[in-house]
Amino acid sequence: MEGTALLGRLIWRAAEVVELRPETSQTKTITFDVPGWPGHRAGQHVDVRLTAEDGYQAERSYSIASAADGSRIELTVERLEDGEVSPYLADELRAGDVIELRGPVGGYFVWNAHAQGTVLLVAGGSGIAPLMAMARQRAGESSGIPTRLLYSARTWDDVIYRDELAELAARGDGFEPMYTLTRAQPPDWEGYGCRVDTELLGEVAPDPSELAVAFVCGPTPFVEAVANGLVELGNAPSRIKTERFGPTGG
């Protein structure tokens, strides 16, 4: 599947919940079986539509967190207290429930299995989801592309997928996760403890001559700060791909 999926060519599909897995106190990964799913590329997203008994509908977009895997996809949902969709997905869904999904959407922010150089992934909070799909796709393809992940979270307990990220790092195939915790750090913490800025990026990002591409995902202010910082360090804007989210009502 190449290029950007156009909404006009997409259809709503019934997606059955087959598994729900807590990730942190505020996030949960939901596995769906989607008959007729056309497949996706790591980094793409889907639209989710919920319909109430009175006919009221709410739609939100969620990044796909899983690598391509037949008719199944995974979405990792962060529960927003004042959200309209995320509390239902995180708290109410049960195995066997069916909702509507449309996708996959997007062709710009996607993993390139033929990247030349080092790939940099930079995540803020739940922005890790599409980057995790890339890390999983990379592992599934037994790719040796050098890949660095810088993940910014409030605390260690807020780091999503942390056990799996450690397992991916332990493979010794060139995947290197690094963390910065902005609110609190464990007593024996050896990572970073600051917000992602140009100085931190200068420490962890590859030299501009070695950077194949940078994928940045997170809240809009975070993404803008990271993208601007990478440009300040001499990286070409064309090599910086961004995906951002802001207050949407969840």
C-alpha positions as CSV (number, residue, x, y, z in Angstrom):
1,M,0.0,0.0,0.0
2,E,1.6,3.2,-1.2
3,G,0.8,6.9,-0.7
4,T,-1.9,8.5,1.3
5,A,-5.2,6.8,1.8
6,L,-7.9,9.2,0.7
7,L,-10.9,9.5,3.0
8,G,-13.2,9.3,-0.1
9,R,-11.9,5.8,-0.8
10,L,-12.3,4.5,2.7
11,I,-15.2,2.7,4.3
12,W,-16.3,2.2,7.8
13,R,-15.7,-1.3,9.0
14,A,-16.9,-3.3,12.0
15,A,-14.1,-3.9,14.4
16,E,-14.5,-6.5,17.2
17,V,-12.6,-6.2,20.5
18,V,-10.5,-9.3,21.1
19,E,-8.3,-8.1,23.9
20,L,-7.8,-5.2,26.3
21,R,-4.5,-4.7,28.0
22,P,-3.6,-2.0,30.6
23,E,-0.4,-0.1,29.8
24,T,-0.4,2.6,32.6
25,S,-3.0,3.9,35.0
26,Q,-4.3,6.2,32.2
27,T,-3.7,4.1,29.1
28,K,-5.0,0.9,27.7
29,T,-4.2,-1.0,24.5
30,I,-7.2,-2.5,22.6
31,T,-6.8,-5.2,20.0
32,F,-9.4,-5.3,17.3
33,D,-10.2,-7.8,14.6
34,V,-11.3,-6.0,11.5
35,P,-12.6,-8.3,8.8
36,G,-11.6,-7.0,5.4
37,W,-8.8,-4.9,6.8
38,P,-6.6,-3.9,3.8
39,G,-3.3,-3.7,5.8
40,H,-1.4,-0.7,7.0
41,R,2.0,0.9,7.3
42,A,3.6,1.7,10.6
43,G,2.8,5.3,11.5
44,Q,-0.7,5.4,10.0
45,H,-3.9,6.1,11.9
46,V,-7.6,5.3,11.9
47,D,-10.8,7.1,12.6
48,V,-13.0,5.7,15.3
49,R,-16.8,6.4,15.3
50,L,-19.1,5.8,18.2
51,T,-22.9,5.9,17.8
52,A,-25.2,6.4,20.8
53,E,-28.7,4.9,21.1
54,D,-30.2,8.3,20.1
55,G,-28.2,8.4,17.0
56,Y,-25.6,10.9,18.2
57,Q,-22.1,10.2,16.8
58,A,-18.6,11.1,17.9
59,E,-15.4,10.6,15.9
60,R,-11.8,10.7,16.9
61,S,-8.5,9.7,15.3
62,Y,-6.1,7.2,16.9
63,S,-2.7,6.1,15.7
64,I,-2.2,2.4,15.1
65,A,0.2,1.1,17.6
66,S,0.8,-2.4,16.0
67,A,2.9,-3.5,13.1
68,A,1.0,-5.0,10.2
69,D,-0.6,-8.2,11.4
70,G,-3.4,-9.5,9.1
71,S,-6.8,-8.3,10.1
72,R,-5.8,-7.2,13.6
73,I,-4.8,-3.8,14.7
74,E,-4.0,-2.3,18.1
75,L,-4.9,1.2,19.4
76,T,-3.5,2.6,22.6
77,V,-5.9,5.0,24.2
78,E,-5.1,7.6,26.8
79,R,-8.1,8.2,29.0
80,L,-8.9,11.9,29.2
81,E,-11.1,12.8,32.2
82,D,-13.2,15.3,30.2
83,G,-13.1,13.3,27.0
84,E,-16.1,12.2,25.0
85,V,-14.6,9.1,23.4
86,S,-11.6,8.0,25.3
87,P,-13.4,7.2,28.6
88,Y,-15.7,4.9,26.7
89,L,-12.9,3.1,24.9
90,A,-10.8,2.8,28.0
91,D,-13.5,1.9,30.6
92,E,-16.6,0.5,28.9
93,L,-15.4,-1.7,26.0
94,R,-15.3,-5.4,26.6
95,A,-14.1,-8.4,24.5
96,G,-16.7,-9.1,21.9
97,D,-17.9,-5.5,21.6
98,V,-18.0,-4.0,18.1
99,I,-17.3,-0.4,17.1
100,E,-16.6,1.3,13.7
101,L,-13.2,2.0,12.3
102,R,-12.1,3.8,9.1
103,G,-8.7,3.6,7.7
104,P,-5.8,3.3,7.4
105,V,-5.2,7.0,6.9
106,G,-1.9,8.7,6.1
107,G,1.1,8.1,3.9
108,Y,3.6,10.7,5.0
109,F,4.4,9.8,8.6
110,V,5.3,6.1,7.9
111,W,8.2,3.8,8.5
112,N,10.7,3.4,5.7
113,A,12.3,0.0,5.7
114,H,15.0,1.2,3.3
115,A,16.1,4.3,5.2
116,Q,19.8,5.0,4.8
117,G,21.5,6.3,8.0
118,T,20.1,6.5,11.6
119,V,16.4,7.0,12.3
120,L,15.4,9.2,15.2
121,L,12.1,8.7,17.0
122,V,11.0,11.4,19.4
123,A,7.8,10.8,21.5
124,G,5.9,12.9,24.0
125,G,3.5,11.0,26.2
126,S,0.9,9.0,24.2
127,G,2.6,10.2,21.0
128,I,4.7,7.0,21.4
129,A,1.9,4.9,19.8
130,P,2.8,5.3,16.1
131,L,6.5,5.2,16.9
132,M,5.9,1.9,18.7
133,A,4.3,0.6,15.6
134,M,7.5,1.6,13.7
135,A,9.7,-0.1,16.4
136,R,7.6,-3.3,16.2
137,Q,7.6,-3.2,12.4
138,R,11.4,-2.8,12.4
139,A,11.8,-5.8,14.8
140,G,9.3,-7.9,12.7
141,E,11.3,-7.3,9.6
142,S,14.6,-8.0,11.4
143,S,15.8,-4.7,10.2
144,G,19.2,-3.5,11.2
145,I,18.5,0.2,10.6
146,P,20.1,2.1,13.6
147,T,17.2,3.6,15.4
148,R,17.2,5.9,18.5
149,L,14.1,6.6,20.5
150,L,13.8,9.6,22.8
151,Y,10.7,9.3,24.9
152,S,9.5,12.1,27.2
153,A,7.0,11.2,30.0
154,R,6.0,12.8,33.3
155,T,7.2,9.9,35.4
156,W,8.5,6.3,35.0
157,D,5.0,5.0,35.7
158,D,3.7,7.0,32.7
159,V,6.0,5.3,30.2
160,I,3.9,3.3,27.9
161,Y,5.2,-0.1,26.6
162,R,8.3,0.2,28.8
163,D,8.8,-3.6,29.3
164,E,8.5,-4.2,25.5
165,L,10.8,-1.3,24.8
166,A,13.4,-2.9,27.1
167,E,13.0,-6.2,25.3
168,L,13.5,-4.6,21.9
169,A,16.6,-2.9,23.2
170,A,17.9,-6.2,24.6
171,R,17.9,-7.7,21.0
172,G,21.1,-5.8,20.4
173,D,20.1,-5.0,16.8
174,G,20.6,-1.2,16.9
175,F,17.4,-0.1,18.6
176,E,18.3,2.3,21.4
177,P,15.6,3.8,23.7
178,M,16.3,6.8,25.9
179,Y,14.0,8.5,28.4
180,T,13.5,11.8,30.0
181,L,11.1,12.2,32.9
182,T,9.9,15.7,33.4
183,R,8.1,15.6,36.8
184,A,9.7,12.9,38.9
185,Q,12.5,10.4,38.6
186,P,13.1,7.2,40.6
187,P,16.0,7.3,43.1
188,D,18.3,5.3,40.9
189,W,17.4,7.1,37.7
190,E,20.1,7.2,35.1
191,G,18.2,8.8,32.3
192,Y,17.3,12.5,31.7
193,G,15.1,14.7,33.9
194,C,14.3,17.7,31.7
195,R,12.0,18.7,28.9
196,V,13.2,18.0,25.4
197,D,15.0,21.1,24.1
198,T,17.8,21.8,21.7
199,E,20.5,21.0,24.2
200,L,19.1,17.5,25.0
201,L,18.5,16.9,21.3
202,G,22.1,17.8,20.7
203,E,23.1,15.0,23.1
204,V,20.9,12.2,21.8
205,A,20.3,12.9,18.1
206,P,22.6,11.6,15.4
207,D,24.8,14.0,13.6
208,P,22.9,15.7,10.7
209,S,25.1,13.9,8.2
210,E,24.0,10.6,9.7
211,L,20.3,11.3,10.1
212,A,18.1,9.4,7.7
213,V,14.8,10.8,9.0
214,A,13.3,12.0,12.3
215,F,9.7,11.1,13.3
216,V,8.3,13.3,16.1
217,C,4.9,12.7,17.7
218,G,3.2,14.3,20.7
219,P,1.2,17.4,21.8
220,T,1.6,20.3,19.4
221,P,3.9,22.5,21.6
222,F,6.2,19.5,22.1
223,V,6.3,18.7,18.4
224,E,7.1,22.2,17.4
225,A,9.8,22.6,20.0
226,V,11.5,19.3,18.9
227,A,11.2,20.1,15.2
228,N,12.6,23.6,15.7
229,G,15.4,22.2,17.8
230,L,16.4,19.7,15.2
231,V,16.5,22.4,12.6
232,E,18.7,24.5,14.8
233,L,21.1,21.6,15.1
234,G,21.5,21.7,11.3
235,N,19.0,19.0,10.2
236,A,17.1,19.6,7.0
237,P,13.4,20.3,7.6
238,S,12.6,17.7,4.8
239,R,14.0,15.0,7.0
240,I,11.8,15.9,10.0
241,K,8.3,14.3,9.9
242,T,5.8,15.3,12.5
243,E,2.5,14.1,13.8
244,R,0.8,16.2,16.5
245,F,-2.3,16.3,18.6
246,G,-4.0,18.9,20.7
247,P,-7.1,19.3,22.9
248,T,-9.9,17.6,21.0
249,G,-12.3,16.4,23.7
250,G,-10.8,12.9,23.6
